Amino acid sequence: MDQNISQYIILGIVQGLTELLPISSTAHLALVPWFLGWEDPGLSLTVALHGGTLLAVLMYFRQDWMKMAVVCLNVLRARRAQNVEEKLFLFIVIATIPGAAAGYFLEDYAETTFRSPLLMAGALALFSFVIIAAEKFGKHSLSAGDISWRKALFIGILQACAIIPGVSRSGATISGGLFAGLKREEAARFSFLLSAPIIAGALVFLLPDFIAQGGGNGAFLAGITSAFISGLFAIAFLMRFVQHHTLWVFVWYRFALAGIIVIFFFIQ
């Protein structure tokens, strides 16, 4: 197998798992080549792999998205949210705004300054305490359509923090959902639904760079496919896992990875 194809498949698996589990895909996509001594695959591959995870979210929650399309039309006609599903749609819109703003204004930092391995290690460790606090103080009682627009905005602000590699978009939004009082499975579902517009927006924004760098060959297709398949697995796993377990296993993983990064940084 061509070396690029095998590397892209591995990175696709990494992207699919880490984008949708609360352990930071951005950090892992930067760290795996760093650990293994590979060349930086570049922005075009990052764009392609995010496309794979977006497809996974759209496929897994396809019934929700079909309902959401109808709900969107109802909200536009009535100019207000009249039921739980329509409120959920508005909450996703509201929660998307801070992350979109952060991506627009801080994109240059995200591709340069924020990619320091030590910064990623710090973010992995420090944001783990946010997850711990969310588990400890969250009431775990509400459904996503039962929160307020202020709580939806708070979740969106936490999502914006994920512009820093190591924070984790899903970790931030699930934590925000727990702070808002959501049940774990509802927090995970809201997080996954919220990921679609933010990933889609990033894809549109970065598409010119993807085209300019010649993306779209067989290696890219292999990476997208592996990201899609592993993304589906990650969603199904987490949706089942949070019904009966806390997020502590991911907290310990984040602490362990942060320690490994620091050690590797100083001994290389």
PEGI-V76668 format. One record per helix or strand of 2 or more residues. SS is the DSSP state (A for helix, B for strand). FROM is the first residue (numbers start at 1). TO is the last residue. If there is no record, write none. Layout:
ss=SS from=FROM to=TO
ss=SS from=FROM to=TO
This chain:
ss=A from=3 to=20
ss=A from=25 to=36
ss=A from=43 to=60
ss=A from=62 to=78
ss=A from=84 to=111
ss=A from=113 to=115
ss=A from=117 to=137
ss=A from=144 to=146
ss=A from=149 to=161
ss=A from=169 to=179
ss=A from=184 to=212
ss=A from=218 to=241
ss=A from=248 to=267
